[in-house]
Amino acid sequence: MSAKILVADDEPNIVRLLRLYLHNEGFDVVAAADGRQALERFATEAPDLILLDLMMPQLSGLEVCTEIRKKSDVPVIMITARSDDVDKIVGLEVGADDYVTKPFNPREVVARVKAALRRRNWDRESGNNDETPPATVAVGNVTLDPASRDVTVAGTRIRLRQREFDLLEAFLRYPNVVLDRERLLRMVWGQEYDGDTRTIDVHVAWLRDKLRESDAKIETVWGIGYKLVPASSNA
């Protein structure tokens, strides 16, 4: 069964280009030419991933992503014609998983799509049918269950976005280990990801805010990356 990709962009040439490359990789593709149509296609087609243009008629990509996040955690890759960090960070804040900047190499977009779908168990190439879920991991008063994707802090469940959850799992499985940004990108975003490492900084900031009641802290290791420090390490 092929994964279905929704391409939402008001530039027909971009839609045709992405459709061609995605079809060549075996994906099913549906398209939308404006924000309202994107929401309609999302509701009727149930795509496995959305490529979403930032600037569209009717509703912007940010508005569309905000509405989708009220209902679903389907991966969203934002497409932007601007290179400003502000645009990228705002896209991440409303729940986008990744972004690409126009003009882009369509092969790069396909690689980003595959990496995102791999995180959703759509890796058709591996043929991995192992149904044994990863073990629950706990550090201090933080417990993470990969099977249910639940996280609790001192017994209270907290809600995390997909990338926040995956990032926290990486930290919990390697307590007191310095993880550089490039390694975190590979672990959380996938081997093919070659985007800006500052994406990590944004997600770590959000994660720290949600772990305020935790007795394990994410510390910055300047010039390298981050590490999770359990409370006992500070005693």
C-alpha positions, 0 to 999 in steps of 0.5 A: 500500500502506497503512502498518500501525499497531499501537495497544497500549492497555488503554483501549478508548475510546482505541483506538477514537478512534485507530483512527477517526482513523488509518483516516480518514488511510488507515492500516491499524490493528491493536490490542492490549489488554495488553503480551503481546498487543502483542508477539504482534501485533507478531510476527504483523502486522509493523506499520510503527509502534507506538503504545504505552501506557506503563501496560498489564496483563501487560507495561508499555509500557517492557517491550514496547519493550525486547523489540521493540528486541531485534528491530526498529527499527520506530518506536515512539511512547509514550503516557503518562498522566504528564507527568513528564520522567522517564517521557518520558526513560525511554521514549526510553532504551529505544528509543522514537522519540517520545511523546505525553501523555494527554489528547492531540489525536488529530490531533496523534498522526496528525501524529506518526505521519506524521512518523515514517513519513516517516523510514521512506520511507512518505511517500505524499503526496510520490510521490518515487520517486528511488532515488538514495541520498544521498552518504556523508558524512565529517568527521574520522574519522567516516563515515556512509553513508545507504544502508546506515545504517552509521557508523564512527569511526576505521574501527570501526563503531558502532551507533546508534538511528534518531534518533541516526543521523539526528541525526548525519547532520544534524550531519555535513552542517553542520559548524561550523554552529550548529543550534538545537533547533527546526531539529534537531527539524524535520530529524530528527523532521519538520515536524509535530513540536511536542514538547519540545525537551529530546528533542534534549538527551537524544539529543545526550548519547547521541550524544556517549557513542557518539562518544567516539573521534571527533575531531569533537565536538558542542559546546553553544552555550548558549541556542541549540543545538549544532554539530559541530566537526571536529578541524581547527577546534580546532587 
